[in-house]
């Protein structure tokens, strides 16, 4: 009993000292609580559907950030992983009757394989060459999909896949929880030693290599990890929409993920996730003016970038929090002295 | 069949070459990966369609109006949206994507998504060794070559060309030598968009005009740029014809080829890159740090 009480006290202390001191952490906590509580307020299938798709794309956008944001390997063909994940899960489910809980991770493993296959030639390229080359891969795969309609369903895609679960609310909880878990895993990866090496590769690859780190191996790892998460998103998408079509491989899909990630702010993981949760419902909201929908969307992005080129969420965080000049710990912007080392904030 | 392949590949190749050279100019000088490049090509095509269909002028008038108009549009949008955020690479990237989307949507609003066409400049055809060659195809090909020649003259013989080349080589040193770097960038954007507009103008009688016509050329243009080597005009030129030929050959020789044309051309690009990561004529630069 004492032990339980001890852990409960420890938990509350942790929340009090680590979460409630920073507005950004409070926002994240509130956001997750609201996501989990939402079905209690409404069970409108349309809004749940939007949030399910948003969660799926949040995984997708965060996985782009893991690869392109952190290691700086600009990937313009991220739809490849999504598409391979979706098609992989769909084919496994349809032909081998593997249930969704297994077919989605297996599809994601197929995406890891795709990451290996494209990673190996791409590692010889850098910068813009890499970006422009990766754009080619989903298009190559799309050509193959169209060329063998017996297997892939051609333009119509593969339909008749199993549902994740029957009820919409359960689908919602599954996707949201999977999203939270996967995003946390990604965030933890980028917080670990591997993440630091990824970040270092972005800043200065030569220096990393000079420190005796095999950058090729780490870049390949970034491709595989990112492929896995994007593939999970693709598999979830296929099982939720119950169709895996060529639209998952389209150029616009690759561009969309770049837009989400950069809009939120790269090299953060939480930036792209937040950006999807802003932009995707926004795009749905613009459905009230169907013919102006994409135009409004593009204009919003252009205007916001004009004022916040590092990304919207990063900009907001810099407004409400400031970094202590001495110990580099973040504080609420209103504080005069740092909460840890008591140095003056100005 | 063989002659068809040659004609198609020459015309597609010239289009890709014009687009790719404009794209690599803008990249070399301003370090902007301009996704919206082919969107301007699409806008030019729609301009010509508008002038010929709604005002009833000859297509040549449309071309004379379209190219300056698109250039102006490109320079204005660059000045408003891209120039202020040029220091943020990632922001520029999605800025140009959003710009391309906005242009596409505006065209979709004005002209709807219907497939349109523009009449050729000169009707009729002639036959060489039993193959029909439309005059329009000849005109397009020759015009593309003329423009490429003119561009080469501009880059090699004029002071502006010198400024562009030196800025592309080293931005800081060019700045130290007294070149107004941001103005050179603006002019380069102008030239590059003009090239895109011109490509749209010469190709428009041969293609279908629709708001999504910029996507396929965008991909091929990027493949050409990578295959030829970034910043190498000769490379873009050669690579454009290689990929144009590959595409045409796949379409004519393989059943279901129309689906595979992009795949095969892009696979060729990747195979070449495996052997020569810097592209056919690219130069390996000291790594930028």
Interface residues (C-beta under 8 A of the other chain):
Chain A: X74 X121 X124 X125 X126 X127 X128 X129 X131 X132 X133 X135 X136 X137 X139 X140 X141 X142 X143 X144 X146 X147 X204 X205 X206 X251 X255 X258 X259 X262 X263 X266 X291 X292 X294 X295 X297 X298 X299 X301 X302 X305 X306 X309 X310 X311
Chain B: X27 X33 X35 X81 X84 X85 X87 X88 X90 X91 X93 X94 X95 X97 X98 X99 X101 X102 X104 X105 X106 X108 X109 X215 X218 X219 X222 X223 X225 X226 X230 X256 X259 X260 X261 X262 X263 X264 X266 X267 X269 X270 X273 X274 X277 X278 X279 X287 X288 X289
